[in-house]
Amino acid sequence: RMHTAHRRGLPPLRLSSPALPAGPHFLGWLDSTVEALAPKRAEDDRGAVVYSTLDPLLQEAAASAVRQGLERLRAAHPRLRNQPLGAALVALDGRNGDVLAYIGGDPRQRTDRFDRARRANRQPGSAIKPLVLLEAFQTCGQHSPLYPARQVADRPVTLDLPAGSWRPENPDRRFRDSVSIRNATVRSLNVPFVRIARRCGFDNTAERFRASGLDLPATLPPAFVLGAVETTPLDLASAYTVYSSLGRAWRPRPYERIVLPAGRRLDKQAPKATRVVKPAVSYLIRDLMVDSVHRGTAAAAALPGHETFGKTGTSSDARDAWFAGGAGTVVAVVWVGLDDSRPLGLSGARAAAPIWKSFMEQTVAKRAPWS
């Protein structure tokens, strides 16, 4: 996990151990960090030593899962074979935010420097819905907090906006009169989540999103509660640590310290978390996502023998496919889409969840359980 950093424009960062398949995107992140900390040193190409948090075994598993997953998609969908199909996978330690695995593109494309994990802002679709419940279960604005068994109307709703009227629909375009928040989550229904956010306050809900680590604009349309807002795989993974650490969102930590070759320390990065909600709130939402894996839209990511929580996401017109969730002490997010933002045409369950599952199957047993 020790890397030697050099300035950008020269050959990419060199690894101190050839056994660590860090990949160009993670190394580029470290490279830019060193350049910011010591620009003159980077300009003179004198380098620094970075002690990263990357787990070599998990990084290998991530590269394998993404590579094989993209190959399967191209084989199953010939229309994708000549398309700019991209992917990203980020895995964090839910106990401290350490970056354990990091894939910013197709592992076969070693010269591709665009980092989709940290730089590609895409709409997460329904993967954002569990974050709506942070505010709903914690305070719900001026109302009493909600809870999983609370019934919510699943009837047509119209919101009058400056740009015109907005009438959200459920994915199956059906209504059920009323539904519990648990079943709305398991079925990934849209209308109940819009009603929840409206009751608790769209601004309050957005602030809870920001507290969890999402970088959102000051003004948002109500559709942000259904994922009509852009974020990155890294930021979404950080937000999902709320569900693995009893209400705290951990800042992603790519390295422990950076030192000069002679030993003088340039920087030290300690784990840092923000309290977002009470532990009980985090537990309740996680339990809903466990149920979603058992019998809902996230079933494609179930890991036999491990309690798994997660949520699929499919953005408008099926442009982006996501899966976010965790098992054991690992939280991971997978994104799949076309780099030119044209519709991928596949759901999160079909495109992202199989990659997530393949990675996590190799991962959970390799990490220490919660102590």
Disulfide bonds with the S-S distance in Angstrom:
Cys140-Cys200 2.16
